[in-house]
Amino acid sequence: MSEVKPGFMGDSGSKGGDFPASSSGIEEANARPGEGGVTESGGGKPQGALLITGICGRLGRLAVRIFHREEQVIGIDRRPFEDKPKDVIHHRFDLRRKKTRDVFRAGGIRAVIHLGIMHDLRASPKEHHSWNVVGFQHLLEYIALYKVSKLVVLSSANVYGPSPENSQFLTEDAPLLGAQHFSEIRDLIEMDQLAQNFLWKQPEVETVILRPCHILGSVRNAPSNYLRLKRPLRALGFDPMVQVIHERDVIEAIRLSLRPGIRGVFNLRGPGEVPLGFIFRVLQRKPISIPSTLLEWGLHRAFKWRLTSFPAPEVDHVRYVCMVDDSRARKILGFQPKYSIEETICAVLED
């Protein structure tokens, strides 16, 4: 499973209209400690383990370093976990395996953080769909069957899709159109919509869907990889406003989402909006400007010949805006990014 995420130069095209208009505007519910297998210890700490899928990814390992100090952490990931803390349990198998059900059957899981998403654009559509959609459907089934009280799904603001027709700031109710020009990631939007459907059908589970803007840091996703290039390619005549968020701010948003009573869909925005050219100047990059038609043509062939990890649809992310309104996250989650815009940008240089 690769951590190369789409989303900086290109996420789905379903309409997002199958759910009530208020699906993303659910206000904070009354906290219900003790329900759904969650109880409180005398010190106020929740009882039960935190299950993280995709625990061996860079975001997963970052989450582990923060959460394992406060509670039991269990992870599912078929990759090895180097330098795993001794108190963390790592089940090394595919999320789609029947062994995943055994983990839930053993009981004691209070919350699930779903980070185990395949972003390898070179994987076949069948493998992508099996991992991201079918595997997630099984995960939702186990959460409902074994009465897990909290689910946090890390989606992406890229599900809205970059477009010259986008409003300045997209709310959580905006249609998910990211796959109109990027069909390879349609299953990621289907996963987001499955989570929305689960939110309504299983009200006893506090489901949280987070849609962060471009995540920067040590993660090996498309935005961070793009900005690590010494001479990144850009579309001639375009300098779109972009939003970025530090990887540690994303983990903080997940932590806030785990509080009892929080449910709904939340956009996550970093410290502000800046032109793409500003980011290049902070990183002292010297981009190469190419007419967008020629850039798309060249990337299409370079990706086909495995000369680049960026497919042609990524060009839209260096041409058009896809910025989100995060007022719900700030109001309901109490989320405030801790890292400045310069610190967030320079995080791509971290080891």
N, C-alpha and C positions, 0 to 999 in steps of 0.2 A: 504494500500500500504506500503510495507516494504522497509526499506532502506538497507537491507542486500544484498549488491551487490556481484556478483561472481567476482573472479579474483585474488586471491592471492595464494591459495594452488594449480584455473580455470577460451572467449566469441567467429565465427559462420561460419559457414562453407560455406556460399556461396562464389562464386568465385570472386566476385567483378570485373569481366571482362566485364560487360555490359555497362561500361562507358568508354569514351575516356581516353587514358593514362594520359592526362593532366588534368583530372577532379579535382585533388587535387592541381594543381599547378597554379591556377588562380591568377594572380598578382593583386595588389591593383588597383581597377578601379578609374576613376575620381570621386571625391565626387560630389553628386548631391543633395545638400540640397534643400528641397522644393518639391521634387518629391515623389510620393507614399504616400502622406499624411503627410510628414515630412517637417516642416518649422522651421526656426530659429527665436528666439526672439531677441530683441534688444541687450540682453546680451550675445547672442551666444548660449543659451541653446535650445535644441530641444523641439519643441512643440508636445504634444501628450503623451499618457501614455505608460508605459512599462508593458507588461503583462507577468507574470511569472507563468508557470504551475508547480505544485508540490511545491508551495510556502511554505508549512508547513514542508517540510523536512529540515534537518539541513543545507544543502547547500542553500536551498531556503530562509530560515530565515537569513542566513548570507548575502545573496545577498540583501535582503530587507534592512538590517541595513546600507548597503553602498549606495544603489541606491535611497532610499526614501528621502535622504537629498537633492538630486539634481533634482528629477523629480517625477511626479505622478506614483505610482506603483499600479497595479491591480494584484490580484492573483486568481488562480483557484486551489482548492484542497478540497477534501471531508473531510479531517481531520480538527480538530479545530486548531486555530492559537492562542496559548497562548502568552500574552504580545505583541499583535499586535500594532504597531504604529498607532496612531489615524488617520493619513493621508493616510493610506494604505487601499485599498478596497479589501476585501476577499470574493470571491464567493464560498460558501461552497457546492459544488456539484461535481459529477463525471464528468471528462473531456469528457466522451462519451455522456453526456446528451445533449439534444437539447438546453438547456439553454446556453451552450457554444456559440452557434451561436448568441444568443441574445446579449452576451457581445461584440462580434465583430460588430453586426448590430448597436449597439449604437454609434459606431465610436470613433474616437480620439485615436486609438491605433497606435503607431508609430513603435513598435518593440515587438517581442515575444522571450522570453527565455524559451526553453523547457527543464524543469528538471523533469517533471511529468512522470517518467519511473518506471514501476514495476520491482523490482528485487527480489521478494519473490519466492525463488526456490521451495517452498512447494505449491504454487498456481498451479492450473491445467494448462496444455498447452493451453487449450481453453481460460481460463481467461487471461493468459499472452498474447496470440495473440490478443485477443479483446482489451486489454488495450494498449499494446505497438504498435501494428500495425494498427488495425482498428481505434482506437482513434487518432493516429497520422495522419492517412490519412484524417480524418475529420478536424483536426487542419490545415493541409496544404491546404485543400479546402477553409476554411474560410480566411486564410491568403491571398490566391490568389484572392478570390471573393471580399474581402473588402479592397484590395489594401494596405496591411501592407507592409512597405518598408524594414523591416529587420527581419530576423529569425536567432537565435543562438540556435543550438542543441548541448547539451552536450552528446557526445557519450563516447567511451572509447578506449584506446590503446589495451585493451584486445580483441577487435574484430579481431586482427591479430592472436591471439592464441599463447601460449607458445609452442615451439617445439625445439628439438635438431637440426633441419635443418634450423632454422631461421638464416638469416644473422645477423651480429653484431648489426646494427642499421637499423630498418625498416622505409622506407619513406611512405608517404601518398598513394603512388601508389601500395603498397604491397597488395596481395590478402587477403581477410578477411576470415581466416580459423579457427577462434576460436571455431566454433561449431563442428569441426570434431570429437572431443572426448567429447563434452559437448553440447548435442543436446537441452537441456532445455533452452538455451539462443539463439537459432537460430533466434527468433523473434527480438532480439536486433540488430542483424546484418541486418535483413530485414529493420528495422527502419532506420539504418544508410544509407542503399542503397536507401531507399525512399527519404531521405534528399538529397542524391547526385543527384538523378533523378530530384527532384524539383529544385535543383541548376541550372540545364541545361534547364529545360522546362520553368522555370519562371525567366528569366534574369532580369526582373524588380524588383524582390525581392532579396535583398542582403542576400544570405543564407551563414551562417558560420557553419561548423561542427567542433567541437573541440574533439580531442581524447587524453585526458590526460592519463599519466601513473597512477600507483596506487596512489589514493588520500588518504592522511593521515590527521587526525585531529579529531574533535569531531563527525564526521560523523560515522554512524553505518554501514559501508560497510565491506566486507570480509577482506580486508587488515588491516584496523584499528582494527577490532574485533580480528583477528588472533594475532596481535602484543600486544594486551591487555592481552592475556593469560599468566599466570605465567609460565607454562610449555608447550609451544607450541610443537606440533609434527612436526618433519622434516624428510625428506627422507634420510636415511643413505647413506653417500658417495656423497651427492650433496650439493653444496654451490653456487647456481647460482647468477650472477650479476643481480641486480634489480634496477629499477628507481622508485622513489617516488616523490610526489609533495604535497606541503602544500595546504590545502583547500582554504586558503585566496589567494594563488597565482592563483588558478583556477578562483576564482571570479575576480581577476585582469585581467586575460585573457579574460573573458567574457566582462568586461568593455571595454577593447581595441577593442573587436570584434564589439561593438556597434557603433563605429565611422563610419560616412558615407564613402562609397567607399570600405569597406572591405568585401570580399566574398571569399569562397573557403574552403578547408579542411586543418586543421592544427593539427599536433601532438603537444602535450604539454609534456615537460620534466622538471623535477625539477632541483635541483642544481648539479646533477651528478649521477654516477652509483657506487653502493657499493655492496659487497657480502652480502647475506642474514645474514651470520654469524656476520658481522659488526653491523647490525641493532640489533641483539640479544645482543651484547656486550654493545651497547649504552643504551639499555633499561634494562640491567642487567637481561636478561632472561636466563634461563637454559633449552634449548630445549631437548626433548626426541627424539633420533634418532631411527628410525624404518625402516627396509627394505621396499622399496617402494611398492613391491607387497603386503606385509602384511599390510602396511598402507592403501592402496587402499581397500583391503578386509575389514579391520576394519571400515573405514569411510563409506563404502557402507552400512554396517549393522547398524552402529551407527546412520547414517542419516535416514535410514528407520525406526528405532525405536525411532527417535526424541531425541537422546542423544547428537547430535551435529548439528550445523547449516552449517557445511562444507560438501558438497557432495564429493564423491570420485574423480571426475574429477579435483577438486582443487589441487590435488597432483602435477599435471604438473607445477603449478606455484612455487613450491618449488623444482622443478627438473630442469626445462629448462628456457631458456632466452626468453624474449619478450620485447626488448628494442627498442625505437624509435628515429629517427632523427627529431629534432625539428627546423632545420635551417630555414624552411619557417616561422614558428611562430616568430622567432627572427628577421627575415628580414622584413616581411610584417606587422606583428602585432606590432613589437617592444617589444615583450614580453621578460622579464628577471625575473626569480624567485627572490623574495626578501628574502626568508628564506633559511638559511644554511641547510646542510644535517642533522646536529644534531638537529636544531630547528624543521625541518620537521618530523624527526623520533619521537621526544618527544611530538609532537602535539597530538599523540594518547592518551596521558595521560591527555589532557585537558578535562574539564567538558563540 
